[in-house]
């Protein structure tokens, strides 16, 4: 599985990635922390100020075919 963190690409197994997701979700209390598409994932740090902003950002990524992982209130 390919994981993009900042501007670097890493190869890792699914279990390692899931451990990384756990840490990433703790770092973003309200916003998007990762997007996935097939065997590609990108860790993000998109912090939102409102539910409307979070929904708009989620729609943008879903329109591109990504599965969005986020924390809401």
Predicted model as a PDB file, atoms N, CA, C, CB and O in Angstrom, pLDDT in the B-factor column:
MODEL        1                                                                  
ATOM      1  N   UNK A   1       0.854  -1.176   0.000  1.00 93.00           N  
ATOM      2  CA  UNK A   1       0.000   0.000   0.000  1.00 93.00           C  
ATOM      3  C   UNK A   1       0.899   1.238   0.000  1.00 93.00           C  
ATOM      4  CB  UNK A   1      -0.971  -0.001   1.231  1.00 93.00           C  
ATOM      5  O   UNK A   1       1.894   1.289   0.722  1.00 93.00           O  
ATOM      6  N   UNK A   2       0.543   2.226  -0.810  1.00 96.00           N  
ATOM      7  CA  UNK A   2       1.299   3.471  -0.871  1.00 96.00           C  
ATOM      8  C   UNK A   2       0.633   4.526   0.002  1.00 96.00           C  
ATOM      9  CB  UNK A   2       1.418   3.969  -2.327  1.00 96.00           C  
ATOM     10  O   UNK A   2      -0.571   4.762  -0.093  1.00 96.00           O  
ATOM     11  N   UNK A   3       1.440   5.157   0.856  1.00 96.00           N  
ATOM     12  CA  UNK A   3       0.935   6.178   1.766  1.00 96.00           C  
ATOM     13  C   UNK A   3       1.695   7.472   1.492  1.00 96.00           C  
ATOM     14  CB  UNK A   3       1.086   5.737   3.263  1.00 96.00           C  
ATOM     15  O   UNK A   3       2.926   7.480   1.472  1.00 96.00           O  
ATOM     16  N   UNK A   4       0.969   8.557   1.282  1.00 97.00           N  
ATOM     17  CA  UNK A   4       1.601   9.856   1.106  1.00 97.00           C  
ATOM     18  C   UNK A   4       1.458  10.633   2.409  1.00 97.00           C  
ATOM     19  CB  UNK A   4       0.971  10.639  -0.092  1.00 97.00           C  
ATOM     20  O   UNK A   4       0.353  10.899   2.882  1.00 97.00           O  
ATOM     21  N   UNK A   5       2.604  10.987   2.970  1.00 94.00           N  
ATOM     22  CA  UNK A   5       2.634  11.794   4.189  1.00 94.00           C  
ATOM     23  C   UNK A   5       3.464  13.025   3.854  1.00 94.00           C  
ATOM     24  CB  UNK A   5       3.235  10.992   5.431  1.00 94.00           C  
ATOM     25  O   UNK A   5       4.627  12.907   3.468  1.00 94.00           O  
ATOM     26  N   UNK A   6       2.880  14.187   3.997  1.00 92.00           N  
ATOM     27  CA  UNK A   6       3.493  15.444   3.553  1.00 92.00           C  
ATOM     28  C   UNK A   6       3.797  15.311   2.059  1.00 92.00           C  
ATOM     29  CB  UNK A   6       4.806  15.774   4.380  1.00 92.00           C  
ATOM     30  O   UNK A   6       2.865  15.131   1.274  1.00 92.00           O  
ATOM     31  N   UNK A   7       5.036  15.389   1.641  1.00 93.00           N  
ATOM     32  CA  UNK A   7       5.368  15.282   0.224  1.00 93.00           C  
ATOM     33  C   UNK A   7       6.144  14.008  -0.082  1.00 93.00           C  
ATOM     34  CB  UNK A   7       6.170  16.492  -0.216  1.00 93.00           C  
ATOM     35  O   UNK A   7       6.774  13.910  -1.135  1.00 93.00           O  
ATOM     36  N   UNK A   8       6.110  13.043   0.808  1.00 96.00           N  
ATOM     37  CA  UNK A   8       6.858  11.802   0.620  1.00 96.00           C  
ATOM     38  C   UNK A   8       5.922  10.611   0.495  1.00 96.00           C  
ATOM     39  CB  UNK A   8       7.829  11.583   1.778  1.00 96.00           C  
ATOM     40  O   UNK A   8       4.855  10.575   1.109  1.00 96.00           O  
ATOM     41  N   UNK A   9       6.332   9.641  -0.306  1.00 97.00           N  
ATOM     42  CA  UNK A   9       5.546   8.430  -0.509  1.00 97.00           C  
ATOM     43  C   UNK A   9       6.209   7.275   0.229  1.00 97.00           C  
ATOM     44  CB  UNK A   9       5.399   8.107  -2.020  1.00 97.00           C  
ATOM     45  O   UNK A   9       7.422   7.094   0.127  1.00 97.00           O  
ATOM     46  N   UNK A  10       5.439   6.502   0.960  1.00 96.00           N  
ATOM     47  CA  UNK A  10       5.946   5.359   1.723  1.00 96.00           C  
ATOM     48  C   UNK A  10       5.198   4.102   1.312  1.00 96.00           C  
ATOM     49  CB  UNK A  10       5.806   5.601   3.247  1.00 96.00           C  
ATOM     50  O   UNK A  10       4.030   4.167   0.930  1.00 96.00           O  
ATOM     51  N   UNK A  11       5.862   2.967   1.389  1.00 97.00           N  
ATOM     52  CA  UNK A  11       5.253   1.655   1.170  1.00 97.00           C  
ATOM     53  C   UNK A  11       5.119   0.989   2.539  1.00 97.00           C  
ATOM     54  CB  UNK A  11       6.112   0.766   0.173  1.00 97.00           C  
ATOM     55  O   UNK A  11       6.082   0.955   3.305  1.00 97.00           O  
ATOM     56  N   UNK A  12       3.961   0.472   2.846  1.00 95.00           N  
ATOM     57  CA  UNK A  12       3.769  -0.256   4.103  1.00 95.00           C  
ATOM     58  C   UNK A  12       2.562  -1.175   3.979  1.00 95.00           C  
ATOM     59  CB  UNK A  12       3.587   0.725   5.292  1.00 95.00           C  
ATOM     60  O   UNK A  12       1.736  -1.034   3.076  1.00 95.00           O  
ATOM     61  N   UNK A  13       2.485  -2.108   4.901  1.00 95.00           N  
ATOM     62  CA  UNK A  13       1.377  -3.043   4.923  1.00 95.00           C  
ATOM     63  C   UNK A  13       0.122  -2.412   5.512  1.00 95.00           C  
ATOM     64  CB  UNK A  13       1.756  -4.279   5.709  1.00 95.00           C  
ATOM     65  O   UNK A  13       0.164  -1.325   6.088  1.00 95.00           O  
ATOM     66  N   UNK A  14      -0.983  -3.111   5.355  1.00 94.00           N  
ATOM     67  CA  UNK A  14      -2.276  -2.607   5.820  1.00 94.00           C  
ATOM     68  C   UNK A  14      -2.299  -2.427   7.342  1.00 94.00           C  
ATOM     69  CB  UNK A  14      -3.396  -3.558   5.389  1.00 94.00           C  
ATOM     70  O   UNK A  14      -2.845  -1.442   7.839  1.00 94.00           O  
ATOM     71  N   UNK A  15      -1.709  -3.372   8.082  1.00 95.00           N  
ATOM     72  CA  UNK A  15      -1.722  -3.277   9.550  1.00 95.00           C  
ATOM     73  C   UNK A  15      -0.913  -2.083  10.036  1.00 95.00           C  
ATOM     74  CB  UNK A  15      -1.171  -4.565  10.174  1.00 95.00           C  
ATOM     75  O   UNK A  15      -1.319  -1.392  10.971  1.00 95.00           O  
ATOM     76  N   UNK A  16       0.228  -1.838   9.405  1.00 95.00           N  
ATOM     77  CA  UNK A  16       1.035  -0.673   9.775  1.00 95.00           C  
ATOM     78  C   UNK A  16       0.252   0.608   9.494  1.00 95.00           C  
ATOM     79  CB  UNK A  16       2.384  -0.667   9.003  1.00 95.00           C  
ATOM     80  O   UNK A  16       0.259   1.537  10.301  1.00 95.00           O  
ATOM     81  N   UNK A  17      -0.411   0.650   8.366  1.00 95.00           N  
ATOM     82  CA  UNK A  17      -1.200   1.818   7.990  1.00 95.00           C  
ATOM     83  C   UNK A  17      -2.328   2.059   8.989  1.00 95.00           C  
ATOM     84  CB  UNK A  17      -1.771   1.644   6.579  1.00 95.00           C  
ATOM     85  O   UNK A  17      -2.587   3.204   9.361  1.00 95.00           O  
ATOM     86  N   UNK A  18      -2.992   1.012   9.421  1.00 94.00           N  
ATOM     87  CA  UNK A  18      -4.085   1.162  10.381  1.00 94.00           C  
ATOM     88  C   UNK A  18      -3.584   1.707  11.714  1.00 94.00           C  
ATOM     89  CB  UNK A  18      -4.789  -0.177  10.597  1.00 94.00           C  
ATOM     90  O   UNK A  18      -4.279   2.485  12.368  1.00 94.00           O  
ATOM     91  N   UNK A  19      -2.374   1.302  12.124  1.00 94.00           N  
ATOM     92  CA  UNK A  19      -1.768   1.859  13.331  1.00 94.00           C  
ATOM     93  C   UNK A  19      -1.471   3.337  13.166  1.00 94.00           C  
ATOM     94  CB  UNK A  19      -0.490   1.110  13.681  1.00 94.00           C  
ATOM     95  O   UNK A  19      -1.662   4.128  14.090  1.00 94.00           O  
ATOM     96  N   UNK A  20      -1.009   3.701  11.993  1.00 94.00           N  
ATOM     97  CA  UNK A  20      -0.718   5.098  11.683  1.00 94.00           C  
ATOM     98  C   UNK A  20      -2.005   5.929  11.670  1.00 94.00           C  
ATOM     99  CB  UNK A  20       0.003   5.207  10.325  1.00 94.00           C  
ATOM    100  O   UNK A  20      -2.009   7.081  12.104  1.00 94.00           O  
ATOM    101  N   UNK A  21      -3.080   5.345  11.177  1.00 95.00           N  
ATOM    102  CA  UNK A  21      -4.382   6.032  11.158  1.00 95.00           C  
ATOM    103  C   UNK A  21      -4.864   6.357  12.567  1.00 95.00           C  
ATOM    104  CB  UNK A  21      -5.428   5.171  10.439  1.00 95.00           C  
ATOM    105  O   UNK A  21      -5.428   7.423  12.815  1.00 95.00           O  
ATOM    106  N   UNK A  22      -4.636   5.431  13.477  1.00 94.00           N  
ATOM    107  CA  UNK A  22      -5.057   5.646  14.862  1.00 94.00           C  
ATOM    108  C   UNK A  22      -4.378   6.900  15.421  1.00 94.00           C  
ATOM    109  CB  UNK A  22      -4.721   4.405  15.740  1.00 94.00           C  
ATOM    110  O   UNK A  22      -5.026   7.737  16.049  1.00 94.00           O  
ATOM    111  N   UNK A  23      -3.080   7.020  15.190  1.00 94.00           N  
ATOM    112  CA  UNK A  23      -2.332   8.184  15.658  1.00 94.00           C  
ATOM    113  C   UNK A  23      -2.799   9.457  14.957  1.00 94.00           C  
ATOM    114  CB  UNK A  23      -0.831   7.979  15.430  1.00 94.00           C  
ATOM    115  O   UNK A  23      -2.962  10.499  15.592  1.00 94.00           O  
ATOM    116  N   UNK A  24      -3.013   9.366  13.650  1.00 94.00           N  
ATOM    117  CA  UNK A  24      -3.447  10.537  12.880  1.00 94.00           C  
ATOM    118  C   UNK A  24      -4.811  11.038  13.340  1.00 94.00           C  
ATOM    119  CB  UNK A  24      -3.494  10.203  11.390  1.00 94.00           C  
ATOM    120  O   UNK A  24      -5.040  12.246  13.398  1.00 94.00           O  
ATOM    121  N   UNK A  25      -5.713  10.125  13.665  1.00 94.00           N  
ATOM    122  CA  UNK A  25      -7.058  10.544  14.084  1.00 94.00           C  
ATOM    123  C   UNK A  25      -7.023  11.279  15.422  1.00 94.00           C  
ATOM    124  CB  UNK A  25      -7.988   9.328  14.184  1.00 94.00           C  
ATOM    125  O   UNK A  25      -7.871  12.131  15.687  1.00 94.00           O  
ATOM    126  N   UNK A  26      -6.050  10.951  16.258  1.00 94.00           N  
ATOM    127  CA  UNK A  26      -5.923  11.640  17.544  1.00 94.00           C  
ATOM    128  C   UNK A  26      -5.379  13.059  17.369  1.00 94.00           C  
ATOM    129  CB  UNK A  26      -5.011  10.845  18.482  1.00 94.00           C  
ATOM    130  O   UNK A  26      -5.638  13.929  18.201  1.00 94.00           O  
ATOM    131  N   UNK A  27      -4.632  13.293  16.297  1.00 93.00           N  
ATOM    132  CA  UNK A  27      -4.007  14.594  16.079  1.00 93.00           C  
ATOM    133  C   UNK A  27      -4.951  15.628  15.471  1.00 93.00           C  
ATOM    134  CB  UNK A  27      -2.812  14.433  15.190  1.00 93.00           C  
ATOM    135  O   UNK A  27      -4.693  16.829  15.563  1.00 93.00           O  
ATOM    136  N   UNK A  28      -6.041  15.175  14.852  1.00 93.00           N  
ATOM    137  CA  UNK A  28      -7.001  16.091  14.224  1.00 93.00           C  
ATOM    138  C   UNK A  28      -8.350  15.924  14.926  1.00 93.00           C  
ATOM    139  CB  UNK A  28      -7.130  15.817  12.675  1.00 93.00           C  
ATOM    140  O   UNK A  28      -9.138  15.058  14.544  1.00 93.00           O  
ATOM    141  N   UNK A  29      -8.626  16.738  15.944  1.00 92.00           N  
ATOM    142  CA  UNK A  29      -9.876  16.576  16.691  1.00 92.00           C  
ATOM    143  C   UNK A  29     -11.130  16.895  15.887  1.00 92.00           C  
ATOM    144  CB  UNK A  29      -9.846  17.443  17.900  1.00 92.00           C  
ATOM    145  O   UNK A  29     -12.180  16.300  16.125  1.00 92.00           O  
ATOM    146  N   UNK A  30     -11.036  17.833  14.931  1.00 95.00           N  
ATOM    147  CA  UNK A  30     -12.199  18.203  14.131  1.00 95.00           C  
ATOM    148  C   UNK A  30     -11.728  18.543  12.727  1.00 95.00           C  
ATOM    149  CB  UNK A  30     -12.972  19.400  14.767  1.00 95.00           C  
ATOM    150  O   UNK A  30     -11.291  19.664  12.464  1.00 95.00           O  
ATOM    151  N   UNK A  31     -11.818  17.568  11.826  1.00 96.00           N  
ATOM    152  CA  UNK A  31     -11.382  17.781  10.455  1.00 96.00           C  
ATOM    153  C   UNK A  31     -11.067  16.462   9.766  1.00 96.00           C  
ATOM    154  CB  UNK A  31     -10.166  18.691  10.423  1.00 96.00           C  
ATOM    155  O   UNK A  31     -11.402  15.393  10.276  1.00 96.00           O  
ATOM    156  N   UNK A  32     -10.422  16.539   8.604  1.00 97.00           N  
ATOM    157  CA  UNK A  32     -10.087  15.352   7.813  1.00 97.00           C  
ATOM    158  C   UNK A  32      -8.649  14.949   8.108  1.00 97.00           C  
ATOM    159  CB  UNK A  32     -10.283  15.617   6.288  1.00 97.00           C  
ATOM    160  O   UNK A  32      -7.735  15.767   8.009  1.00 97.00           O  
ATOM    161  N   UNK A  33      -8.452  13.680   8.474  1.00 96.00           N  
ATOM    162  CA  UNK A  33      -7.099  13.221   8.762  1.00 96.00           C  
ATOM    163  C   UNK A  33      -6.559  12.263   7.713  1.00 96.00           C  
ATOM    164  CB  UNK A  33      -7.064  12.562  10.103  1.00 96.00           C  
ATOM    165  O   UNK A  33      -5.353  12.015   7.700  1.00 96.00           O  
ATOM    166  N   UNK A  34      -7.388  11.710   6.831  1.00 97.00           N  
ATOM    167  CA  UNK A  34      -6.880  10.829   5.777  1.00 97.00           C  
ATOM    168  C   UNK A  34      -7.917  10.668   4.667  1.00 97.00           C  
ATOM    169  CB  UNK A  34      -6.502   9.449   6.359  1.00 97.00           C  
ATOM    170  O   UNK A  34      -9.121  10.791   4.892  1.00 97.00           O  
ATOM    171  N   UNK A  35      -7.414  10.390   3.461  1.00 98.00           N  
ATOM    172  CA  UNK A  35      -8.264  10.024   2.332  1.00 98.00           C  
ATOM    173  C   UNK A  35      -7.653   8.786   1.693  1.00 98.00           C  
ATOM    174  CB  UNK A  35      -8.400  11.203   1.293  1.00 98.00           C  
ATOM    175  O   UNK A  35      -6.431   8.640   1.648  1.00 98.00           O  
ATOM    176  N   UNK A  36      -8.513   7.890   1.197  1.00 97.00           N  
ATOM    177  CA  UNK A  36      -8.056   6.627   0.612  1.00 97.00           C  
ATOM    178  C   UNK A  36      -8.714   6.406  -0.739  1.00 97.00           C  
ATOM    179  CB  UNK A  36      -8.359   5.444   1.553  1.00 97.00           C  
ATOM    180  O   UNK A  36      -9.852   6.814  -0.974  1.00 97.00           O  
ATOM    181  N   UNK A  37      -7.963   5.742  -1.629  1.00 96.00           N  
ATOM    182  CA  UNK A  37      -8.510   5.321  -2.915  1.00 96.00           C  
ATOM    183  C   UNK A  37      -7.722   4.082  -3.325  1.00 96.00           C  
ATOM    184  CB  UNK A  37      -8.420   6.473  -4.014  1.00 96.00           C  
ATOM    185  O   UNK A  37      -6.543   4.176  -3.665  1.00 96.00           O  
ATOM    186  N   UNK A  38      -8.371   2.926  -3.293  1.00 94.00           N  
ATOM    187  CA  UNK A  38      -7.710   1.678  -3.670  1.00 94.00           C  
ATOM    188  C   UNK A  38      -6.534   1.373  -2.750  1.00 94.00           C  
ATOM    189  CB  UNK A  38      -7.234   1.746  -5.119  1.00 94.00           C  
ATOM    190  O   UNK A  38      -6.702   1.301  -1.533  1.00 94.00           O  
ATOM    191  N   UNK A  39      -5.346   1.196  -3.322  1.00 94.00           N  
ATOM    192  CA  UNK A  39      -4.141   0.908  -2.544  1.00 94.00           C  
ATOM    193  C   UNK A  39      -3.326   2.165  -2.274  1.00 94.00           C  
ATOM    194  CB  UNK A  39      -3.281  -0.114  -3.269  1.00 94.00           C  
ATOM    195  O   UNK A  39      -2.144   2.078  -1.943  1.00 94.00           O  
ATOM    196  N   UNK A  40      -3.952   3.344  -2.412  1.00 96.00           N  
ATOM    197  CA  UNK A  40      -3.281   4.613  -2.170  1.00 96.00           C  
ATOM    198  C   UNK A  40      -4.006   5.338  -1.046  1.00 96.00           C  
ATOM    199  CB  UNK A  40      -3.238   5.483  -3.459  1.00 96.00           C  
ATOM    200  O   UNK A  40      -5.236   5.363  -1.008  1.00 96.00           O  
ATOM    201  N   UNK A  41      -3.247   5.923  -0.138  1.00 97.00           N  
ATOM    202  CA  UNK A  41      -3.832   6.721   0.936  1.00 97.00           C  
ATOM    203  C   UNK A  41      -2.973   7.961   1.156  1.00 97.00           C  
ATOM    204  CB  UNK A  41      -3.955   5.890   2.248  1.00 97.00           C  
ATOM    205  O   UNK A  41      -1.771   7.964   0.891  1.00 97.00           O  
ATOM    206  N   UNK A  42      -3.603   8.983   1.634  1.00 97.00           N  
ATOM    207  CA  UNK A  42      -2.894  10.235   1.897  1.00 97.00           C  
ATOM    208  C   UNK A  42      -3.288  10.708   3.289  1.00 97.00           C  
ATOM    209  CB  UNK A  42      -3.221  11.327   0.810  1.00 97.00           C  
ATOM    210  O   UNK A  42      -4.471  10.896   3.573  1.00 97.00           O  
ATOM    211  N   UNK A  43      -2.298  10.900   4.159  1.00 96.00           N  
ATOM    212  CA  UNK A  43      -2.575  11.443   5.481  1.00 96.00           C  
ATOM    213  C   UNK A  43      -2.628  12.956   5.359  1.00 96.00           C  
ATOM    214  CB  UNK A  43      -1.499  10.994   6.524  1.00 96.00           C  
ATOM    215  O   UNK A  43      -1.743  13.574   4.766  1.00 96.00           O  
ATOM    216  N   UNK A  44      -3.663  13.543   5.918  1.00 95.00           N  
ATOM    217  CA  UNK A  44      -3.866  14.976   5.818  1.00 95.00           C  
ATOM    218  C   UNK A  44      -4.023  15.560   7.214  1.00 95.00           C  
ATOM    219  CB  UNK A  44      -5.095  15.300   4.944  1.00 95.00           C  
ATOM    220  O   UNK A  44      -4.163  14.826   8.192  1.00 95.00           O  
ATOM    221  N   UNK A  45      -3.998  16.869   7.297  1.00 94.00           N  
ATOM    222  CA  UNK A  45      -4.201  17.552   8.565  1.00 94.00           C  
ATOM    223  C   UNK A  45      -5.090  18.759   8.290  1.00 94.00           C  
ATOM    224  CB  UNK A  45      -2.833  17.977   9.222  1.00 94.00           C  
ATOM    225  O   UNK A  45      -4.708  19.899   8.554  1.00 94.00           O  
ATOM    226  N   UNK A  46      -6.280  18.496   7.756  1.00 94.00           N  
ATOM    227  CA  UNK A  46      -7.215  19.565   7.404  1.00 94.00           C  
ATOM    228  C   UNK A  46      -8.123  19.830   8.598  1.00 94.00           C  
ATOM    229  CB  UNK A  46      -8.054  19.192   6.137  1.00 94.00           C  
ATOM    230  O   UNK A  46      -9.062  19.077   8.856  1.00 94.00           O  
ATOM    231  N   UNK A  47      -7.838  20.894   9.315  1.00 94.00           N  
ATOM    232  CA  UNK A  47      -8.659  21.252  10.467  1.00 94.00           C  
ATOM    233  C   UNK A  47      -9.757  22.200  10.016  1.00 94.00           C  
ATOM    234  CB  UNK A  47      -7.801  21.896  11.591  1.00 94.00           C  
ATOM    235  O   UNK A  47      -9.506  23.150   9.275  1.00 94.00           O  
ATOM    236  N   UNK A  48     -10.971  21.933  10.467  1.00 94.00           N  
ATOM    237  CA  UNK A  48     -12.134  22.736  10.061  1.00 94.00           C  
ATOM    238  C   UNK A  48     -12.655  23.529  11.245  1.00 94.00           C  
ATOM    239  CB  UNK A  48     -13.255  21.838   9.485  1.00 94.00           C  
ATOM    240  O   UNK A  48     -12.444  23.162  12.400  1.00 94.00           O  
ATOM    241  N   UNK A  49     -13.341  24.628  10.937  1.00 95.00           N  
ATOM    242  CA  UNK A  49     -13.894  25.493  11.979  1.00 95.00           C  
ATOM    243  C   UNK A  49     -15.397  25.314  12.151  1.00 95.00           C  
ATOM    244  CB  UNK A  49     -13.591  26.938  11.663  1.00 95.00           C  
ATOM    245  O   UNK A  49     -15.970  25.767  13.142  1.00 95.00           O  
ATOM    246  N   UNK A  50     -16.043  24.651  11.180  1.00 95.00           N  
ATOM    247  CA  UNK A  50     -17.488  24.454  11.281  1.00 95.00           C  
ATOM    248  C   UNK A  50     -17.886  23.165  10.571  1.00 95.00           C  
ATOM    249  CB  UNK A  50     -18.251  25.660  10.684  1.00 95.00           C  
ATOM    250  O   UNK A  50     -17.138  22.628   9.753  1.00 95.00           O  
ATOM    251  N   UNK A  51     -19.066  22.690  10.898  1.00 95.00           N  
ATOM    252  CA  UNK A  51     -19.607  21.494  10.249  1.00 95.00           C  
ATOM    253  C   UNK A  51     -19.761  21.748   8.748  1.00 95.00           C  
ATOM    254  CB  UNK A  51     -20.974  21.092  10.879  1.00 95.00           C  
ATOM    255  O   UNK A  51     -19.490  20.862   7.937  1.00 95.00           O  
ATOM    256  N   UNK A  52     -20.188  22.939   8.384  1.00 96.00           N  
ATOM    257  CA  UNK A  52     -20.371  23.281   6.972  1.00 96.00           C  
ATOM    258  C   UNK A  52     -19.056  23.182   6.215  1.00 96.00           C  
ATOM    259  CB  UNK A  52     -20.953  24.690   6.830  1.00 96.00           C  
ATOM    260  O   UNK A  52     -19.016  22.650   5.105  1.00 96.00           O  
ATOM    261  N   UNK A  53     -17.990  23.686   6.801  1.00 96.00           N  
ATOM    262  CA  UNK A  53     -16.684  23.621   6.169  1.00 96.00           C  
ATOM    263  C   UNK A  53     -16.228  22.168   6.022  1.00 96.00           C  
ATOM    264  CB  UNK A  53     -15.660  24.426   6.978  1.00 96.00           C  
ATOM    265  O   UNK A  53     -15.682  21.793   4.984  1.00 96.00           O  
ATOM    266  N   UNK A  54     -16.447  21.354   7.050  1.00 96.00           N  
ATOM    267  CA  UNK A  54     -16.074  19.939   7.012  1.00 96.00           C  
ATOM    268  C   UNK A  54     -16.850  19.200   5.920  1.00 96.00           C  
ATOM    269  CB  UNK A  54     -16.327  19.282   8.379  1.00 96.00           C  
ATOM    270  O   UNK A  54     -16.270  18.413   5.172  1.00 96.00           O  
ATOM    271  N   UNK A  55     -18.148  19.449   5.827  1.00 96.00           N  
ATOM    272  CA  UNK A  55     -18.971  18.791   4.810  1.00 96.00           C  
ATOM    273  C   UNK A  55     -18.552  19.193   3.399  1.00 96.00           C  
ATOM    274  CB  UNK A  55     -20.444  19.124   5.028  1.00 96.00           C  
ATOM    275  O   UNK A  55     -18.518  18.355   2.498  1.00 96.00           O  
ATOM    276  N   UNK A  56     -18.232  20.475   3.202  1.00 97.00           N  
ATOM    277  CA  UNK A  56     -17.812  20.951   1.881  1.00 97.00           C  
ATOM    278  C   UNK A  56     -16.498  20.302   1.462  1.00 97.00           C  
ATOM    279  CB  UNK A  56     -17.666  22.481   1.882  1.00 97.00           C  
ATOM    280  O   UNK A  56     -16.346  19.892   0.311  1.00 97.00           O  
ATOM    281  N   UNK A  57     -15.556  20.207   2.387  1.00 96.00           N  
ATOM    282  CA  UNK A  57     -14.262  19.588   2.099  1.00 96.00           C  
ATOM    283  C   UNK A  57     -14.431  18.095   1.827  1.00 96.00           C  
ATOM    284  CB  UNK A  57     -13.282  19.809   3.269  1.00 96.00           C  
ATOM    285  O   UNK A  57     -13.777  17.542   0.943  1.00 96.00           O  
ATOM    286  N   UNK A  58     -15.307  17.450   2.585  1.00 96.00           N  
ATOM    287  CA  UNK A  58     -15.574  16.026   2.388  1.00 96.00           C  
ATOM    288  C   UNK A  58     -16.169  15.779   1.006  1.00 96.00           C  
ATOM    289  CB  UNK A  58     -16.522  15.497   3.479  1.00 96.00           C  
ATOM    290  O   UNK A  58     -15.781  14.833   0.320  1.00 96.00           O  
ATOM    291  N   UNK A  59     -17.108  16.623   0.597  1.00 97.00           N  
ATOM    292  CA  UNK A  59     -17.727  16.481  -0.730  1.00 97.00           C  
ATOM    293  C   UNK A  59     -16.699  16.621  -1.851  1.00 97.00           C  
ATOM    294  CB  UNK A  59     -18.836  17.525  -0.913  1.00 97.00           C  
ATOM    295  O   UNK A  59     -16.772  15.911  -2.854  1.00 97.00           O  
ATOM    296  N   UNK A  60     -15.741  17.533  -1.683  1.00 97.00           N  
ATOM    297  CA  UNK A  60     -14.712  17.733  -2.706  1.00 97.00           C  
ATOM    298  C   UNK A  60     -13.886  16.466  -2.910  1.00 97.00           C  
ATOM    299  CB  UNK A  60     -13.794  18.901  -2.319  1.00 97.00           C  
ATOM    300  O   UNK A  60     -13.616  16.072  -4.045  1.00 97.00           O  
ATOM    301  N   UNK A  61     -13.485  15.827  -1.805  1.00 97.00           N  
ATOM    302  CA  UNK A  61     -12.681  14.611  -1.916  1.00 97.00           C  
ATOM    303  C   UNK A  61     -13.509  13.440  -2.441  1.00 97.00           C  
ATOM    304  CB  UNK A  61     -12.073  14.253  -0.559  1.00 97.00           C  
ATOM    305  O   UNK A  61     -13.014  12.642  -3.236  1.00 97.00           O  
ATOM    306  N   UNK A  62     -14.751  13.332  -2.011  1.00 97.00           N  
ATOM    307  CA  UNK A  62     -15.609  12.253  -2.495  1.00 97.00           C  
ATOM    308  C   UNK A  62     -15.891  12.383  -3.982  1.00 97.00           C  
ATOM    309  CB  UNK A  62     -16.916  12.234  -1.724  1.00 97.00           C  
ATOM    310  O   UNK A  62     -16.024  11.377  -4.679  1.00 97.00           O  
ATOM    311  N   UNK A  63     -15.982  13.612  -4.473  1.00 98.00           N  
ATOM    312  CA  UNK A  63     -16.204  13.846  -5.901  1.00 98.00           C  
ATOM    313  C   UNK A  63     -15.010  13.346  -6.726  1.00 98.00           C  
ATOM    314  CB  UNK A  63     -16.446  15.351  -6.169  1.00 98.00           C  
ATOM    315  O   UNK A  63     -15.163  13.007  -7.900  1.00 98.00           O  
ATOM    316  N   UNK A  64     -13.834  13.303  -6.116  1.00 97.00           N  
ATOM    317  CA  UNK A  64     -12.634  12.803  -6.783  1.00 97.00           C  
ATOM    318  C   UNK A  64     -12.479  11.296  -6.618  1.00 97.00           C  
ATOM    319  CB  UNK A  64     -11.402  13.509  -6.241  1.00 97.00           C  
ATOM    320  O   UNK A  64     -11.523  10.713  -7.131  1.00 97.00           O  
ATOM    321  N   UNK A  65     -13.414  10.654  -5.903  1.00 97.00           N  
ATOM    322  CA  UNK A  65     -13.398   9.205  -5.753  1.00 97.00           C  
ATOM    323  C   UNK A  65     -12.704   8.698  -4.508  1.00 97.00           C  
ATOM    324  CB  UNK A  65     -12.758   8.607  -6.923  1.00 97.00           C  
ATOM    325  O   UNK A  65     -12.433   7.502  -4.406  1.00 97.00           O  
ATOM    326  N   UNK A  66     -12.410   9.565  -3.563  1.00 97.00           N  
ATOM    327  CA  UNK A  66     -11.729   9.157  -2.336  1.00 97.00           C  
ATOM    328  C   UNK A  66     -12.715   8.758  -1.244  1.00 97.00           C  
ATOM    329  CB  UNK A  66     -10.834  10.278  -1.836  1.00 97.00           C  
ATOM    330  O   UNK A  66     -13.840   9.256  -1.196  1.00 97.00           O  
ATOM    331  N   UNK A  67     -12.286   7.869  -0.383  1.00 97.00           N  
ATOM    332  CA  UNK A  67     -12.994   7.575   0.858  1.00 97.00           C  
ATOM    333  C   UNK A  67     -12.391   8.525   1.889  1.00 97.00           C  
ATOM    334  CB  UNK A  67     -12.858   6.033   1.293  1.00 97.00           C  
ATOM    335  O   UNK A  67     -11.170   8.566   2.042  1.00 97.00           O  
ATOM    336  N   UNK A  68     -13.216   9.285   2.595  1.00 97.00           N  
ATOM    337  CA  UNK A  68     -12.736  10.305   3.501  1.00 97.00           C  
ATOM    338  C   UNK A  68     -12.846   9.818   4.947  1.00 97.00           C  
ATOM    339  CB  UNK A  68     -13.522  11.611   3.305  1.00 97.00           C  
ATOM    340  O   UNK A  68     -13.888   9.320   5.373  1.00 97.00           O  
ATOM    341  N   UNK A  69     -11.741   9.973   5.692  1.00 96.00           N  
ATOM    342  CA  UNK A  69     -11.730   9.640   7.113  1.00 96.00           C  
ATOM    343  C   UNK A  69     -11.610  10.951   7.891  1.00 96.00           C  
ATOM    344  CB  UNK A  69     -10.553   8.648   7.468  1.00 96.00           C  
ATOM    345  O   UNK A  69     -10.642  11.695   7.734  1.00 96.00           O  
ATOM    346  N   UNK A  70     -12.611  11.220   8.733  1.00 96.00           N  
ATOM    347  CA  UNK A  70     -12.615  12.506   9.446  1.00 96.00           C  
ATOM    348  C   UNK A  70     -13.180  12.340  10.848  1.00 96.00           C  
ATOM    349  CB  UNK A  70     -13.430  13.558   8.669  1.00 96.00           C  
ATOM    350  O   UNK A  70     -13.826  11.344  11.174  1.00 96.00           O  
ATOM    351  N   UNK A  71     -12.915  13.348  11.659  1.00 94.00           N  
ATOM    352  CA  UNK A  71     -13.476  13.445  13.004  1.00 94.00           C  
ATOM    353  C   UNK A  71     -14.426  14.619  13.013  1.00 94.00           C  
ATOM    354  CB  UNK A  71     -12.361  13.608  14.094  1.00 94.00           C  
ATOM    355  O   UNK A  71     -14.072  15.702  12.547  1.00 94.00           O  
ATOM    356  N   UNK A  72     -15.619  14.430  13.528  1.00 85.00           N  
ATOM    357  CA  UNK A  72     -16.594  15.505  13.657  1.00 85.00           C  
ATOM    358  C   UNK A  72     -16.875  15.755  15.121  1.00 85.00           C  
ATOM    359  CB  UNK A  72     -17.894  15.169  12.905  1.00 85.00           C  
ATOM    360  O   UNK A  72     -16.267  15.146  16.002  1.00 85.00           O  
ATOM    361  N   UNK A  73     -17.794  16.647  15.365  1.00 66.00           N  
ATOM    362  CA  UNK A  73     -18.114  16.951  16.778  1.00 66.00           C  
ATOM    363  C   UNK A  73     -19.055  15.952  17.352  1.00 66.00           C  
ATOM    364  CB  UNK A  73     -18.712  18.331  16.916  1.00 66.00           C  
ATOM    365  O   UNK A  73     -19.427  16.055  18.521  1.00 66.00           O  
TER     366      UNK A  73                                                      
ENDMDL                                                                          
END                                                                             
